[in-house]
């Protein structure tokens, strides 16, 4: 089963890469024809390479350079202390999740003093790590730190808005792929540690599978949009077919993005135990889907509210311009 799944994923990646490269080459050639110089093509290729490095390769490198969450119960107490102390120092040095520079400096100074006072006491060290990790997972409004759940919902909102506006299934798949890699990077950097290597492989496999599902869903919705049943139903609701199709696809992509986020969060919270046995892996996947379904209405409502405010501000700006000219 796993071998077949990996084969399907590999074939899909190959097809996706070929299609993307075909589109890139076509666009580059058209730019070269318009500008009457081949150097524009080379510049476009260089731009695509830079974007791939910035949005795909660098996030993967950042994720894998982060430390794994250490086991809190080991037989060798000396090894325990060394690992916990090293991990605690990484947490102290990695406070980039706090955006405000003054708040970040103050918090970093505070936890550095706390670490110095309890660096020789194992239980105190565990409590210190637990407090800092809890802060990063739950967030703190006073410090301006969003929790992990808030971060996942923001990524889901971005995916919904971009893929709902886009009318190209291939572009939607590429956006979903890149955005989910960036989401994993954001969650790892926010917590200061990463899942195990096996869990990271599973997360990347989930991202690729999610992209495949999204692309297939896009194709199905595009085919159904032309069917009399769907078109008639949307017409009765006074909803244009293109808008309804885009909204459904955006919602599906946001749901899949939330699922990836919740799986990553579980791996970060539970460590290696999240992969302990086939039954546990199924429980993690099912729980992620349930939580994603519960969260998606709030994400869609928040996105609609944000877009509505943006449109209102736009119209207010346009109305104020004639008034200013008259005065």
N, C-alpha and C positions, 0 to 999 in steps of 0.2 A: 504493500500500500504506500509506504513512504517512498519507495523507489519510483513508483508510478507518479506520485505527486511531485517529486523532484524533477522527473522527466518532463511533466506538463509545464512546471514552472520554468524550466530551462528553455523549452520550446517557445513559451510565451515571451520570455525575456529576449530571445533571439529575434522573434517576429517584431516585437516592440522596438528594439534597437534598429532593425532594418528600416521599419516605417519611419522612425524619427530621423534617421540619417538621410533617408530619401527626401523627406520634407526639408531638412536643413540644406541639402545640396540644391534642391529646387529653388529655395529662397535665395541662397547665395548666388546662384547663376543669374537669377532675375535681377538682383542688386547689381551684379557685374555688368549686365546688359544695359541697365538704366544709367549707371555711372560711366559706362564705356571704359572700364579699367578692371583688370583682374585682381588688383590689390584690395579692392573692396570685398571680394570673395574671401581672400585670405584673412582680412580683418574680421569678417563675420565668423569664420571658423575659429579664429583665436578667441573671439568673444564667447562663443558657445563652450569652448574648452575652459575658459576662465569661470564661467557660470557653473559648469559641472564640478570643477575643483572646489569652488566656494560653497555650493549648496548641497553637494553629495559627498565628495571625498573628505573635506575638512570636518564636517559633522561626524563622520564615521571615525576619523582619527581621534577627535576630541572625546568621543564616547569610550573608545578602547584605551585611552590613556588615563581615564578615571579609575580609582581603586574599586575593588569589589568590597561589598559590605562584609566585615569580618564576622566569624562565628563567635558568639558570646560564650559558648561553653566548649572548652577544649581541655584535654587531659593535662597537658604541660602548662603549668601556671606561668612559667617564665616566658614561654612562647606567646601565651595569652597577653601578657602585659606588653610585650614588644609590638604585637600586631595592633592591639587596641590603642596604645600610645601613638603609634605611627598613623593610624587611621584618624585619631582625634586631632592630630596636628594637621592632617590634610583638610579636615573640616574647618579648623581655625583659619587656615590660609585661603580656603575657598569660600569666601563670603560674597561672591559676585552676584548671588541671587537677590541681594539687597540693592535696589537701584539707587537710593539716596546715598551720596558719598559720606555725608556726616553721620547718618544713622549707621551705615556700614562700618565706618571707622570706630564709632563708639561701641557697637556690638562686638566687633572683632577684638577690641581692647578688653572688654569685659570677659569674653569667653577664654581669651588667652590667660588672663589672671586666674580664672576658675580652673583651667587645665593645669597650670603650674601648682595650684594648691592640692590637686587630687591626682597627680600623675603617678604617685606611688601606691595608691589605694585602688584595687581592682573594682570593688563595688561602686566607689565614687566615680571611677572612670567610666563604668558602664552607664551610670545615671547621667553623667555629663553627655555622653554620646546620645543617649535616648532623648534627652531634652532638646539637643540641637537638631537631631533627625526629625523629631516631632514638629518642631518649629518649621522646618522646611516642607514637611508634608501638609501640615494643617494651615500654614500661613499665619500672618499677623497684620491686621488692618492698621494698627498704630505705627508699625514699622514699614508699612507699604509693601508687605511681602505676600504675593498671591499664593494660595495653596496649590497642590498638585492638581486637584480637581478643576480649579479655576483655569489653570494653564491649559489643561486638556480641552476644556470647553471653548477657550479662545482659539485654539488651533482648529477645532471643529467648525467654529463660526467662519474662520478664514477660508477653509476648504469649501464650505457651503456657498459663500459669496462668489468665490472665484469660479468654481465648477458650474454654478447655476447660471452665471453670466456667459461663460464659454459655450460655444455651439459646436465644438470639435471634440469628438470622443477621444481621439488620440492625445490631444492637449490635456483633457481632463485626467486621463490616466497618468500622464507625465507629472502633472501638478500634484496628484494624489501621492504618487511615489515620492517626490521630493519633499512634500509637506510632512509626510509621515516620518521620513528620516530626520527632518528638522525637529519634529515633535519629540522623538526619542532623545535627540541631542539636548533639547531644552529640559526635559524631565531629568535626565542624568546630571546635567550641569546644575540644575536647581537643587537636587538632593546632595550632590557632591560625591556620589558613588554610582556604580553601574551594576547591572545583573551579571551573572556568571557567563562564561563563554558559551556554554550550551544554551542558556536562555537568550543570549544575544542572537545566536544562530536562529533560534525559533522565532524571535521577534522579526528578524529580517525576512524569514520565510513567510511569516504572517503578512508583512507589508507587501511582498511580491504577490501572494495569493489574493490579498485585498485589491491590489491593482488589477489583477486578472478578473476578479468578480465585478469590479467597477466597470471595466471595459465591456465585459459581456452584458452587463445590465444596460449600459448605454446603447449598445447595438440593439438589444431587445426593445428598449423604449423607443428607439428611432423607428423600428419596424412597426411597433404598435401604434405610433402616432399617425400612421397612414391608414390604420384600420377604421372601418366605419363605426364600430362599437365605441372605441375610445374617443374618436373625434366627436361622435354624437353626444357622448356623455359630457365631454368638456364644453361642447357648444351649449348644452342645456344649462350648465353651470356658469355660462358666460365667461369662460376662461379660455384664452387662445391656446391652441395646441402646443406651440413652441414654448410659451411661458410655463405651462403645466409640466411639460416634459423636462425642462431645465430645472424647475423647482424639485421635482421628484428625484432627478439624478443628483442634484445638490444635497438633498436630504439623505439619500442613500450613502453618498460619499462621506457626509458628516457623521453618520451612524458608524460606518466602517472605521473612520478615524478615531472616534471615541472608543471603539472596541480595542484598537491597537494601544491607545493610551491606558485603558484599564488593565490590559494584560501586562504592559510595562510596569504600571504601578504595583500590581500584585507581585511581580518578580522582584521589584525593589524592596517591597515590604517584607516578603517572606524568605527571600534568598533562595538557596538551593532546595528548600523544602517544597517550593512551588512546582518542582518537576519530579517529586517523589512518587513515582508510579503512574501508570496510565490513567487510573481513576482520578487521581489528583489533577492531572493535566486536563482531563475533561471538565472537572469541576471549575478550574480556573477559566477555561474558555467559555463555559456556559455562564459563569458569574459575570464575566466581562460583557457578554451579549446582553444579559439582563440589565446590568447597570447602564449600558449604552442606550438601551430602549427607554429606560426611566429618565435619562438625562436629555435625550434628543428633543423632547417638546420644549424644554427651557432654552436649549441652544437655538432652535428655530425661532422661538418668540423673541429672544434677545437679539438675534440677527435682524429680524423684521423691524424691531424697535430702533435699532441702530441705523438701518437703511432709511426708515421713515424720518428720523431726526435729520439725517443728512439731506434728504430731499426737501424737508421744510426749511432748513437753513439755506439751501440753494435758492428756493423760491423767494425767501425773505431778502436774500442778497440781490436778486434780480429786481424785486419791487422797490428796493431802496435806491437803486441806481437812477431810475427816472425821476424820483422825488428829489434827489440831490441835484440833478441837472436842472430841474425847474426852479429850484431855489437859487 
